[in-house]
Amino acid sequence: MANLKDGTIVNGSVTGNLNGNADTASNLYINELESNTDLNTLITTGFYASGSVVTNITNGPSDVTGFNGMAIKVDSMGGNYIRQYLFGYPTVDGACYIRNYNGSTWTDWNKLIAVDPE
């Protein structure tokens, strides 16, 4: 169950694109991530997700092809500066990938791995 703007309650699933946040209707984008996507084109702040295998992804991490699904969070950091976070599932090591865009060039993907403090 989810509470949306103006007290609307949704019980079940919400499909399609959602635009806006609870107060300003300006900052939330949830989009289906599809096969044949060039990750360099995902520059709009928001969340992109796929619940199934996505194939032919370009400009992703080198080991992205083994995921049964993935999610990408895109943040605009002002101007042309973009940051992407990629989460694939399942991952054995709990890895997340991150990279940045400075207005003209994407950095390489960096793999972040959860570390057991023991």
C-alpha positions, 0 to 999 in steps of 0.5 A, spaced: 500 500 500 502 506 498 500 513 499 501 518 493 500 526 493 493 528 495 492 522 500 491 517 494 492 510 496 494 505 492 493 498 494 497 493 489 502 495 483 503 502 480 505 501 472 507 506 467 511 512 468 510 516 475 512 524 474 513 528 480 514 527 488 509 528 493 509 535 494 512 538 488 511 533 482 517 535 479 523 530 481 521 523 481 521 518 474 520 511 474 522 508 468 522 501 465 529 499 463 529 495 456 534 491 452 538 494 447 539 501 452 545 505 451 546 507 459 550 513 456 543 516 454 540 515 461 541 522 464 534 524 467 534 524 474 530 518 476 530 511 477 530 506 471 528 498 473 527 492 470 524 485 473 527 481 468 533 479 464 536 485 460 540 484 454 545 488 449 546 493 454 551 498 452 556 502 456 555 498 462 560 495 467 563 489 463 560 483 467 553 486 467 550 481 462 549 476 468 544 479 471 536 477 472 534 484 472 537 491 474 536 498 477 539 504 475 539 511 479 541 517 476 542 523 479 543 530 476 549 534 480 547 541 477 549 543 470 551 537 466 554 533 472 551 526 472 552 520 477 549 513 475 548 507 480 547 500 477 544 495 482 544 488 479 541 482 482 542 477 484 549 479 485 554 474 489 558 479 492 552 485 493 556 489 488 553 496 486 557 500 480 558 507 480 560 512 475 560 520 473 559 524 467 562 531 467 558 534 461 563 531 456 566 524 458 563 518 462 568 515 467 569 508 468 564 504 472 567 503 479 565 496 483 563 497 490 563 491 494 560 490 501 565 488 506 563 484 512 566 487 518 568 481 521 
